[in-house]
Amino acid sequence: MNIRITTILIILTLIFIVIFFYFFAQNSKIGELIVTQDPLNTAKTEKVFTDKSHEIFLLIKLSKVKKGEKIKISWYKNTGNDNLLLIQENSIFTDNQGSGFLQISLVKKNCSYESGNYQINVTLNGNPEKPFDFKIN
């Protein structure tokens, strides 16, 4: 009888550990970065824009984020020789947990975008993701 009870307790403990890790220990992550003129288009990213583009959006696919996590978006312009000039920075703290898309737009200067090569760097809780490069003609 003691062996049977011990076995049942071990199995129940293992089940609770699996449930805990499944629901609470999953890592938040940033999935795809989509740069587009259409914030409703989550399927296609664009690499080249014009200085007269209506708006340039960054869509960030988030997975399993928790409340209070920090997402930092840094927009850079390449000024030559791989020198990056910070032109815009956004910091966001998540209000809820879950998965979905976050949308940020690049602010225009004097009603247009400056031509050049750009790079977007995204971090989640200080951990950098792969940079995204695009061009404005």
C-alpha positions as CSV (number, residue, x, y, z in Angstrom):
1,M,0.0,0.0,0.0
2,N,2.8,2.5,0.8
3,I,4.5,1.8,-2.6
4,R,1.2,2.5,-4.4
5,I,0.6,5.8,-2.5
6,T,4.3,6.9,-3.0
7,T,4.0,6.2,-6.7
8,I,0.7,8.2,-7.0
9,L,2.3,11.1,-5.1
10,I,5.4,11.1,-7.4
11,I,3.2,11.0,-10.5
12,L,1.0,13.9,-9.2
13,T,4.1,15.9,-8.4
14,L,5.5,15.4,-11.9
15,I,2.2,16.4,-13.4
16,F,2.2,19.7,-11.4
17,I,5.8,20.4,-12.4
18,V,4.9,19.9,-16.1
19,I,1.8,22.2,-15.7
20,F,3.9,24.8,-14.0
21,F,6.6,24.9,-16.7
22,Y,4.0,24.9,-19.5
23,F,2.1,27.9,-18.1
24,F,4.6,29.9,-16.2
25,A,8.1,29.2,-17.3
26,Q,7.7,29.8,-21.0
27,N,10.1,32.4,-22.4
28,S,8.8,35.6,-24.0
29,K,10.1,36.1,-27.4
30,I,10.0,38.4,-30.4
31,G,9.2,36.7,-33.6
32,E,9.1,38.3,-37.0
33,L,9.9,42.0,-37.6
34,I,7.8,43.4,-40.4
35,V,8.4,46.9,-41.9
36,T,5.6,48.0,-44.2
37,Q,3.5,51.0,-45.3
38,D,0.3,49.0,-44.5
39,P,-0.1,48.2,-40.8
40,L,-2.8,45.7,-41.6
41,N,-0.4,43.6,-43.7
42,T,1.3,41.1,-41.4
43,A,2.4,38.9,-44.3
44,K,4.8,41.0,-46.3
45,T,7.8,43.1,-45.3
46,E,9.3,45.8,-47.4
47,K,12.9,46.8,-47.7
48,V,12.7,50.0,-49.9
49,F,10.5,53.0,-49.4
50,T,10.3,56.5,-50.9
51,D,10.8,59.8,-49.1
52,K,7.1,60.5,-49.8
53,S,5.8,57.2,-48.3
54,H,2.6,57.9,-46.4
55,E,3.9,56.2,-43.3
56,I,6.5,53.5,-42.4
57,F,5.4,51.0,-39.7
58,L,7.3,48.4,-37.8
59,L,5.1,45.4,-36.7
60,I,6.7,43.2,-34.1
61,K,5.3,39.8,-33.6
62,L,5.3,39.0,-29.8
63,S,4.9,35.5,-28.3
64,K,4.1,34.7,-24.7
65,V,5.0,38.1,-23.3
66,K,4.3,38.8,-19.6
67,K,2.9,41.9,-18.0
68,G,5.6,44.6,-17.4
69,E,8.1,43.4,-20.0
70,K,10.1,46.1,-21.7
71,I,10.4,46.4,-25.5
72,K,12.8,49.0,-26.8
73,I,12.8,50.0,-30.5
74,S,15.8,52.1,-31.8
75,W,15.6,53.6,-35.3
76,Y,19.0,54.5,-36.8
77,K,20.1,56.3,-40.0
78,N,23.4,55.1,-41.5
79,T,25.5,58.3,-42.0
80,G,28.3,56.5,-43.8
81,N,31.2,54.1,-42.8
82,D,28.6,52.1,-40.7
83,N,28.1,55.1,-38.4
84,L,24.6,54.9,-37.0
85,L,22.8,58.0,-35.9
86,L,19.9,57.5,-33.5
87,I,16.8,59.3,-34.9
88,Q,14.0,57.8,-32.9
89,E,13.6,55.6,-29.8
90,N,10.5,54.0,-28.4
91,S,10.2,52.1,-25.1
92,I,7.1,50.2,-24.3
93,F,6.1,48.2,-21.2
94,T,3.5,45.5,-21.8
95,D,0.2,46.0,-20.1
96,N,-1.0,42.4,-20.5
97,Q,0.4,38.9,-21.1
98,G,-0.1,37.0,-24.3
99,S,0.8,37.0,-28.0
100,G,0.1,39.4,-30.8
101,F,1.5,42.3,-32.8
102,L,2.9,45.6,-31.6
103,Q,2.8,48.5,-34.1
104,I,5.2,51.5,-34.1
105,S,5.7,54.1,-36.8
106,L,8.7,56.2,-37.9
107,V,8.0,59.9,-37.3
108,K,8.5,62.1,-40.4
109,K,10.7,65.1,-40.4
110,N,9.3,68.2,-42.2
111,C,6.5,66.0,-43.7
112,S,8.8,63.6,-45.4
113,Y,11.5,61.0,-44.7
114,E,15.1,61.6,-45.4
115,S,16.7,59.4,-48.1
116,G,19.3,56.9,-46.9
117,N,19.9,53.5,-45.3
118,Y,18.3,52.8,-42.0
119,Q,18.4,50.1,-39.3
120,I,16.0,49.2,-36.6
121,N,17.2,47.5,-33.4
122,V,14.7,45.8,-31.1
123,T,15.3,44.5,-27.6
124,L,13.1,42.5,-25.2
125,N,14.1,43.0,-21.6
126,G,17.5,44.2,-22.8
127,N,18.1,41.2,-25.0
128,P,18.8,42.3,-28.6
129,E,17.1,40.8,-31.6
130,K,18.5,40.6,-35.1
131,P,18.6,44.2,-36.6
132,F,16.4,45.0,-39.6
133,D,17.8,47.1,-42.4
134,F,15.8,49.1,-44.9
135,K,16.2,52.0,-47.4
136,I,14.4,55.2,-48.2
137,N,14.9,56.6,-51.7
